[in-house]
Amino acid sequence: MRITSISIFNQLTRSLHNNLRVLSKLSNRLATGKNISSPSEDITVMGRSMDYKVTLNELNQLRKNIDEADALLSYTDSVMSVMATTLTRSKELAIQGSTDTLTDVDRAALAREILVMRDEVVSLSNSKYRNRYLFSGFKTNINAFDASFNYQGDSGEIHVLIDRGSTMSVNIPGDSVFGDGATSIMGMLDQFYNDLISGNKAGIQGAVDSIDNALDTIADVRAEMGAKLRNLDEQRLNLDNRGFNIQTLLSNVEDADIADTVSEISKTEVALQSLRAAGAEVFSKSLLDFLR
């Protein structure tokens, strides 16, 4: 087969273009630190990369959900802590008020303190978190309790997704904690106040048992809050570990080996220099040189 100057020129041109294209790809890889910059370069690798990124986005959203649930449960627990402190003090006053040594004036002083505590519990029962009522169930836009201590919310439990197929309830309907109406904790303290004012010793003594029952309820709620918070901590750690593993897989797929890329660039540049030199030598020859 006869090799002409045109065929030699075309072959050299193709080789130069191919090497320049490889050099451009390698330079882009070095600049971005990524193995591929478009799906056309490697559809399979790009597909795996997208799958890993979708998973990472999902894990990030789950972390946000957990952080939000953690904040809400922690706030609820802090409300219950104040409730426990208030009821413990009211129990002390009930024990003190049931003694025979107190005068009507002394009981009236205790009653004034109980009245303050009753109002504090009413305020706690209508606590808000991020402008939403904490104990109203799904009805987060209205007070959980009215001025007569009647529950106005519902039994709805708000669930947050903390993993694929796994949710957690992050609220407690107020009637399951505070009760409802006259039998609520607020109603009980209100009756305790009236008993102190009227000197009803049996009612004052009965307040001790009622307050103990309320404290038991608060303790149960706080135990549940604690268990859920521990569960969230474990789930957060699990998500962090999974995220680290997925990020490692993504890095293995996407991230370029810088040392290897630099080496490939050097090899390609040497090849280009050789092609340029060969081209210069070939096209500097005359027709007579090829005929010899």
C-alpha positions as CSV (number, residue, x, y, z in Angstrom):
1,M,0.0,0.0,0.0
2,R,1.3,3.4,-1.0
3,I,1.7,5.9,1.9
4,T,1.3,9.5,0.7
5,S,2.2,12.7,2.5
6,I,-1.5,13.4,3.0
7,S,-2.0,10.1,4.8
8,I,1.0,10.8,7.0
9,F,-0.4,14.3,7.7
10,N,-3.8,12.9,8.5
11,Q,-2.4,10.3,10.8
12,L,-0.2,12.8,12.7
13,T,-3.2,15.2,12.9
14,R,-5.4,12.5,14.4
15,S,-2.8,11.5,16.9
16,L,-2.2,15.1,17.9
17,H,-6.0,15.7,18.4
18,N,-6.4,12.5,20.4
19,N,-3.5,13.4,22.7
20,L,-4.7,17.0,23.1
21,R,-8.2,15.6,24.0
22,V,-6.6,13.3,26.6
23,L,-4.5,16.2,27.9
24,S,-7.6,18.4,28.2
25,K,-9.5,15.7,30.1
26,L,-6.6,15.1,32.4
27,S,-6.1,18.8,33.0
28,N,-9.8,19.2,33.8
29,R,-9.5,16.2,36.2
30,L,-6.6,17.8,37.9
31,A,-8.4,21.2,38.2
32,T,-11.7,19.7,39.6
33,G,-10.3,16.8,41.5
34,K,-13.0,14.7,39.9
35,N,-12.7,11.6,37.7
36,I,-15.6,12.6,35.4
37,S,-17.3,15.9,34.7
38,S,-20.2,14.8,32.5
39,P,-22.3,11.7,32.2
40,S,-21.1,11.1,28.6
41,E,-17.6,10.3,30.0
42,D,-18.8,7.2,32.0
43,I,-22.5,6.6,32.4
44,T,-22.1,3.7,34.8
45,V,-19.8,5.7,37.1
46,M,-22.0,8.8,36.9
47,G,-25.1,6.6,37.8
48,R,-23.4,5.2,40.9
49,S,-22.3,8.7,41.9
50,M,-25.9,10.0,41.6
51,D,-27.2,7.1,43.7
52,Y,-24.6,7.8,46.5
53,K,-25.5,11.5,46.4
54,V,-29.3,10.8,46.7
55,T,-28.5,8.5,49.7
56,L,-26.4,11.2,51.3
57,N,-29.2,13.8,50.8
58,E,-31.6,11.4,52.4
59,L,-29.3,10.8,55.4
60,N,-28.8,14.6,55.8
61,Q,-32.6,15.1,55.9
62,L,-33.0,12.3,58.5
63,R,-30.3,14.1,60.6
64,K,-32.3,17.3,60.4
65,N,-35.4,15.4,61.5
66,I,-33.6,13.9,64.4
67,D,-32.2,17.3,65.5
68,E,-35.7,18.8,65.4
69,A,-37.1,15.9,67.3
70,D,-34.3,16.1,69.9
71,A,-34.9,19.8,70.4
72,L,-38.7,19.3,70.8
73,L,-38.4,16.4,73.2
74,S,-35.7,18.2,75.2
75,Y,-37.9,21.3,75.5
76,T,-40.8,19.1,76.6
77,D,-38.6,17.4,79.2
78,S,-37.6,20.9,80.5
79,V,-41.3,21.8,81.0
80,M,-41.8,18.5,82.9
81,S,-38.8,19.3,85.0
82,V,-40.3,22.7,86.1
83,M,-43.6,20.9,86.6
84,A,-41.9,18.4,89.0
85,T,-40.3,21.2,90.9
86,T,-43.6,23.1,91.3
87,L,-45.5,20.0,92.4
88,T,-42.8,19.0,94.8
89,R,-43.1,22.4,96.5
90,S,-46.9,22.2,96.5
91,K,-46.7,18.8,98.2
92,E,-44.5,20.4,100.9
93,L,-47.1,23.0,101.4
94,A,-49.9,20.4,101.6
95,I,-48.0,18.5,104.3
96,Q,-47.4,21.7,106.1
97,G,-51.0,22.9,105.7
98,S,-52.4,19.7,107.1
99,T,-50.9,20.2,110.6
100,D,-53.0,21.4,113.5
101,T,-50.6,24.1,114.5
102,L,-51.3,26.4,111.6
103,T,-53.7,29.3,112.1
104,D,-56.1,30.6,109.4
105,V,-53.6,33.4,108.6
106,D,-50.9,30.8,108.1
107,R,-53.1,28.8,105.7
108,A,-54.1,31.9,103.8
109,A,-50.4,32.6,103.2
110,L,-49.9,29.0,101.9
111,A,-53.0,29.4,99.8
112,R,-51.5,32.5,98.1
113,E,-48.4,30.5,97.2
114,I,-50.5,27.6,95.9
115,L,-52.5,30.1,93.7
116,V,-49.2,31.2,92.1
117,M,-48.2,27.6,91.5
118,R,-51.6,26.9,90.0
119,D,-51.2,29.7,87.5
120,E,-47.7,28.5,86.8
121,V,-48.9,25.1,85.9
122,V,-51.6,26.6,83.7
123,S,-48.9,28.5,81.9
124,L,-46.8,25.3,81.5
125,S,-49.7,23.4,80.2
126,N,-50.0,26.0,77.4
127,S,-46.3,26.0,76.6
128,K,-45.4,26.9,73.0
129,Y,-42.4,25.7,71.0
130,R,-41.7,27.7,67.8
131,N,-45.0,29.4,68.1
132,R,-46.9,26.1,68.3
133,Y,-48.7,24.8,71.4
134,L,-46.8,21.9,72.8
135,F,-49.6,19.8,74.4
136,S,-52.5,20.4,72.0
137,G,-52.0,17.3,69.9
138,F,-52.6,18.2,66.2
139,K,-54.3,21.4,67.2
140,T,-51.0,23.3,67.6
141,N,-52.6,26.7,66.9
142,I,-54.9,26.8,70.0
143,N,-54.3,26.7,73.8
144,A,-54.2,23.2,75.2
145,F,-56.3,24.3,78.2
146,D,-58.8,27.1,78.7
147,A,-59.4,29.2,81.8
148,S,-61.5,26.4,83.4
149,F,-58.7,23.9,82.8
150,N,-60.7,22.1,80.1
151,Y,-58.6,20.3,77.4
152,Q,-59.1,21.9,74.0
153,G,-56.6,19.9,72.0
154,D,-57.0,16.4,70.6
155,S,-55.2,13.0,71.0
156,G,-53.1,13.4,67.9
157,E,-49.5,12.4,68.1
158,I,-47.0,14.0,65.7
159,H,-44.5,11.6,64.2
160,V,-41.1,12.4,62.7
161,L,-39.3,10.1,60.3
162,I,-35.9,9.2,61.8
163,D,-35.0,6.4,59.4
164,R,-36.4,4.6,56.4
165,G,-39.7,3.1,57.6
166,S,-39.1,4.3,61.2
167,T,-40.9,7.2,62.9
168,M,-41.0,8.6,66.4
169,S,-43.8,10.4,68.3
170,V,-42.4,13.8,69.5
171,N,-45.4,15.2,71.4
172,I,-47.7,14.3,74.2
173,P,-51.4,15.2,74.2
174,G,-52.0,17.4,77.2
175,D,-54.9,15.5,78.8
176,S,-52.6,12.5,79.2
177,V,-50.2,14.6,81.3
178,F,-52.3,17.3,83.0
179,G,-55.7,15.6,83.0
180,D,-58.9,17.5,82.1
181,G,-61.2,19.9,83.8
182,A,-61.7,19.8,87.6
183,T,-59.7,16.5,87.8
184,S,-56.7,18.1,86.1
185,I,-53.5,19.0,87.9
186,M,-54.6,22.7,87.7
187,G,-58.1,21.8,89.0
188,M,-56.5,19.8,91.8
189,L,-54.3,22.8,92.8
190,D,-57.3,25.1,92.6
191,Q,-59.3,22.8,94.9
192,F,-56.3,22.7,97.2
193,Y,-56.3,26.5,97.3
194,N,-60.0,26.5,98.2
195,D,-59.5,23.9,101.0
196,L,-56.7,26.0,102.5
197,I,-58.9,29.1,102.4
198,S,-61.8,27.2,104.0
199,G,-59.7,25.2,106.4
200,N,-60.9,21.9,105.0
201,K,-58.3,19.6,106.7
202,A,-59.5,16.5,104.9
203,G,-59.2,18.2,101.5
204,I,-55.7,19.5,102.4
205,Q,-54.6,16.0,103.4
206,G,-56.2,14.5,100.2
207,A,-54.1,17.0,98.2
208,V,-50.9,15.1,99.2
209,D,-52.1,11.9,97.5
210,S,-53.3,13.8,94.4
211,I,-50.0,15.6,94.1
212,D,-48.1,12.3,94.5
213,N,-50.2,10.8,91.6
214,A,-49.4,13.9,89.5
215,L,-45.7,13.5,90.3
216,D,-45.8,9.8,89.3
217,T,-47.3,10.8,85.9
218,I,-44.6,13.5,85.4
219,A,-41.9,10.9,86.2
220,D,-43.4,8.5,83.7
221,V,-43.5,11.2,81.0
222,R,-39.9,12.2,81.7
223,A,-38.8,8.5,81.6
224,E,-40.4,8.2,78.2
225,M,-38.7,11.4,77.0
226,G,-35.3,10.1,78.2
227,A,-35.8,6.8,76.4
228,K,-36.7,8.6,73.2
229,L,-33.7,11.0,73.5
230,R,-31.3,8.1,74.0
231,N,-32.9,6.4,70.9
232,L,-32.3,9.6,68.9
233,D,-28.7,9.7,70.0
234,E,-28.2,6.1,68.9
235,Q,-29.9,6.8,65.6
236,R,-27.9,9.9,65.0
237,L,-24.7,7.9,65.5
238,N,-26.0,5.2,63.1
239,L,-26.7,7.8,60.4
240,D,-23.3,9.3,60.9
241,N,-21.6,6.0,60.4
242,R,-23.7,5.2,57.3
243,G,-23.0,8.7,55.9
244,F,-19.3,8.2,56.4
245,N,-19.4,4.9,54.5
246,I,-21.4,6.3,51.6
247,Q,-19.2,9.4,51.4
248,T,-16.1,7.0,51.2
249,L,-17.8,5.1,48.4
250,L,-18.6,8.3,46.6
251,S,-15.1,9.6,47.0
252,N,-13.7,6.3,45.5
253,V,-16.0,6.8,42.5
254,E,-15.7,10.5,42.0
255,D,-12.4,11.7,43.3
256,A,-9.4,11.7,41.1
257,D,-6.0,10.2,42.1
258,I,-4.0,13.4,41.9
259,A,-0.6,11.7,41.8
260,D,-1.7,9.3,39.0
261,T,-3.3,12.2,37.1
262,V,-0.1,14.3,37.2
263,S,1.9,11.3,36.0
264,E,-0.6,10.7,33.1
265,I,-0.3,14.4,32.1
266,S,3.5,14.2,32.0
267,K,3.3,11.1,29.8
268,T,0.8,12.7,27.5
269,E,2.9,15.9,27.2
270,V,5.9,13.8,26.3
271,A,3.8,12.0,23.6
272,L,2.7,15.3,22.2
273,Q,6.2,16.7,22.1
274,S,7.3,13.5,20.2
275,L,4.5,13.9,17.7
276,R,5.3,17.5,17.1
277,A,8.9,16.7,16.6
278,A,8.1,13.8,14.2
279,G,5.6,16.0,12.3
280,A,8.2,18.7,11.9
281,E,10.8,16.2,10.6
282,V,8.3,14.5,8.2
283,F,7.0,17.7,6.6
284,S,10.4,19.2,6.3
285,K,11.4,16.5,3.8
286,S,11.0,17.0,0.1
287,L,9.3,14.7,-2.3
288,L,12.7,13.4,-3.5
289,D,13.5,12.4,0.1
290,F,10.4,10.1,0.1
291,L,11.4,8.6,-3.3
292,R,14.9,7.5,-2.2
